[in-house]
Amino acid sequence: MSNFTRNAIISSFLKLLDKRPLAKITVKDIVEDCGINRNSFYYHFRDIPALLGELIEQEINRIIMQYPTIDTLEEGIGIAVEFTVKNRKAVQHIYNSVNRDIFENYMWRICSYIADTVLRPEYEKYKITDADKRMITRFYTCEAFGLILGWLNEGMTEDIIKHNHKLFELRKGMINDLLLRCENMK
């Protein structure tokens, strides 16, 4: 029953976020929406930012479980923005709130996971140092993060994958070129 209540709270919260800004959602709103009492809410969550953190943590875990392999950065960005596109209004409310840092931290972690997952098989083909691997992974994390944050800052008005498709076509082979150069610089 405990997981059922926890999931009901998260679902109600997400539903309410789709309708109004984060600052306008109260614990009272959430408990009324899911038909529980305040004590049940506080049994599961300290406050609304903790609830937001849990929602985001669940999404990170879902992505990691669902996508143990990712072939390209373009595919990875599609995976990273899946939740955002599906919950566009809710994400806008989170992104435009004082708790924006929680969402940005989530996006950074997802971008880091994507970069690492895309690059790990490529690293096996080259003899480069662990420090170089970390540097390159960080570069691709920053690239994905920057593309997504730019899209968020522009109001998510365009299809991010279609919008950046030409960029991804232009940069094909860049990872291997970068790794080869890195290997040759020893």
N, C-alpha and C positions, 0 to 999 in steps of 0.2 A: 504494500500500500504506500510505503514511503516514497519509492521511485515514481509511483503513479502521481502522487501529490506534487512532487518536485517537478516532474515533466508538465503537469497541468499549470503550475505557476509559470514555468518558462514559456509555455504556449500562450498563456494569457498575456504575459508581458510582451511577447513578440506581436501578438494581435493588437494590443494597445499602442505599441510603437508604430504600427502601420497607420494609426489614426491620428496620433498627436506627438508633439515633441517630448523628448525624454523628461525635461524639467516639469512637464505638466502631468506626469504619471506618478501616482502615489501608491503606497502599499495598499491603502483602502481600495483604490481602483482595481488593483490586481486581485485582491482577495474576493471582492464582489464579483468580478468577472469569472473567476474559477470556482466560486461557491465554497470557499473555505474561510476559516477565521484567521485573524491576525497572528495568533500564536503559532498556527501551522506555518505561516509564511516565515516567521522568525525562527522556527525550528530548523528550517532549511537554509535560510539566507539571512545574513547580518543586516543587509540593507539593499537598496536598488543597485548601486554600483557592484556589489558582490553578485547579485543576480545577473547583471550584464556580463560580468567576468565569467560566470558559469556558462551562460549562453555561448559566449565566444569560445571558451575552452572545449565545449562539446563540438562546436563546428571544426575546430582545429583537429580534434581527435577523429572526427568523421572523415575529414580529408585524408589524414595520414592512413587510416584503415582502408579507405576506399581506393586510394591511389598510391600503392607501394612503388609503382614505377611511373615515370612521366618522361616522354621521349623528347619534347622540345619545350623551350621557354614559352613559345606561343600557346601550346597546349596547357602549360602550367598556369599562365595568366588567366586562361579560360576557367580553369579549376578554381583559382583564387577568387575570381569575381562571381562565381556561380551563386553563392549565398547572397551577395550584394545585389545581383540582378533580380533574383527571386524575391528578395525582400527590400526592394529599392527604397520605398518610402521610409521603412523602419531604419534602414542604414543611413539615409539622409538625416533623420532625426538624431541618431547616435552621433554621426559625423559632425553635425552642427551643434553639439551639446558641449558642456564643460567636461564630459567624460570621453571626448574625442580621443584622448591618449590611449584609452583602453582599446578602441578600435584600431588605431594606428599600430599599437603593439601587436595586436592580432594579425594585422596585415603584414607586418615585418616578419613575424614568425612563419607565416604561410609562405611568403616570398623566399625566406631562407630555406625552408623545407623544399620548395620547388627547385631552387637553384642547386641545392645539394643533390637532390634526386636526379635531376637532369645531368649534372656534371659527373657524378660518381662513376658511371660506366666509362665515361670519356677519360677520366684520370687513370684508369687501368691501362690505357694504351700508351701512356707517356711516362717517362722517368722524370718526375718533377718532385720538388720537396713538399712537405706538408704545409710549410709556410706559404708556398706559392699556391697550393690548393686552396688554402683559407683566403688568400688575397683574391683569387679568381672567383671563388664562391661568393665572397662579399661584393665584388663588382657586379655580378649577375643578380644578386639579391637587391642591390641598390637600383639596378636597371628596372627590374620588375616592379619594385616598390614605387619608384618614381613614375613609371607609366600609369600605375593604378591610382596613385595619389593625384596625379595630373587630371586623370579622368574624373575622379571624385570632386576635385576642386572646380572642374568645368560643369558640374551638375549632372554627370552621368547621362548626358543627352545623346551621345553617339554609342554605337555598338563598338566596344573597345577592341574586340578581335578584328572586326572588319576594318576599323579605323587604323589599326597598327599592322595589318597584314602585309602591306608593302614594305614596311620597316623590317619585318621578320624575313621576308623574301630577300631583301637586300643584304641582310646580315647572315644568311646561310653560309655555313662553313667557318664562321668567325671563331667559334669555340675551338675548333681543331687548329686553326691558324694561330690562335693565341697560345694554345698548349704547346704546339710545335716550337714557336718562338721562345717560349719559356724553357722548354727542354734544351734548346740550342744555346741559351744564354749562360749555361753553367760554366 
